[in-house]
Amino acid sequence: MGLLAIRVHTTATLVRLLRNQAGSSGLLTSVGGVLDKQAVNVLSTTPPDAGFRYADVTSITQEYPTVPSEVGTTEKG
């Protein structure tokens, strides 16, 4: 089972659990890409007072230092 299928399955499972518990919330975390991106989903049976919110944090994360990956490099010699 691929990562996307696992995320879909866990989201559906959490939704089913939350529907049976009014007033409850749930948290899902996952990784994407080649394990270099993190995702967080917060689900609740109660809508937020301020309505739906979405935050693209791409620009914020690019402010942090990075370490070059050596995956896929080969040394000859």
C-alpha positions in Angstrom: 0.0 0.0 0.0 1.4 3.4 -1.0 1.7 6.5 1.2 -1.3 8.2 -0.5 -3.5 5.1 0.1 -2.4 5.0 3.7 -3.2 8.7 4.2 -6.7 8.2 2.7 -7.3 5.1 4.8 -6.2 6.8 8.1 -8.3 9.9 7.3 -11.4 7.8 6.6 -10.8 5.9 9.8 -10.5 9.1 11.9 -13.6 10.5 10.3 -15.6 7.4 11.2 -14.3 7.5 14.8 -15.1 11.2 15.1 -18.7 10.8 13.8 -19.3 8.4 16.7 -18.1 11.0 19.3 -19.8 14.4 19.1 -17.7 17.3 20.2 -14.4 15.4 19.6 -11.3 16.3 17.6 -8.6 14.3 16.0 -5.0 14.9 14.7 -3.4 13.2 11.8 0.3 13.6 10.8 2.0 12.2 7.8 4.9 12.6 5.4 4.9 13.1 1.7 7.1 13.3 -1.3 10.3 11.3 -0.6 9.7 11.6 3.2 10.8 15.3 3.1 7.5 17.0 3.6 5.3 16.9 6.7 1.5 17.2 6.8 -0.8 17.8 9.7 -4.6 17.5 9.6 -6.8 18.6 12.5 -10.4 17.3 12.2 -13.3 18.1 14.5 -17.0 17.5 14.7 -17.5 21.1 15.7 -16.8 23.8 13.2 -14.3 26.5 14.2 -15.6 29.9 15.3 -13.5 31.7 12.6 -14.5 29.3 9.8 -12.1 27.2 7.7 -8.5 28.2 7.7 -5.6 27.2 5.4 -2.0 28.2 5.9 0.7 27.7 3.3 3.9 27.7 5.3 6.2 27.1 2.4 7.9 30.5 2.6 8.4 30.2 6.4 10.1 26.8 6.1 12.5 28.1 3.5 13.9 30.5 6.1 15.5 27.6 8.0 18.9 26.2 7.1 19.1 23.0 5.2 21.6 20.2 5.0 22.4 18.9 1.5 21.3 15.3 1.0 23.8 12.7 -0.1 21.1 10.2 -1.1 21.8 9.0 -4.7 25.3 10.2 -4.9 28.0 7.8 -5.9 31.7 8.0 -5.4 34.1 6.6 -8.0 37.5 5.4 -7.0 
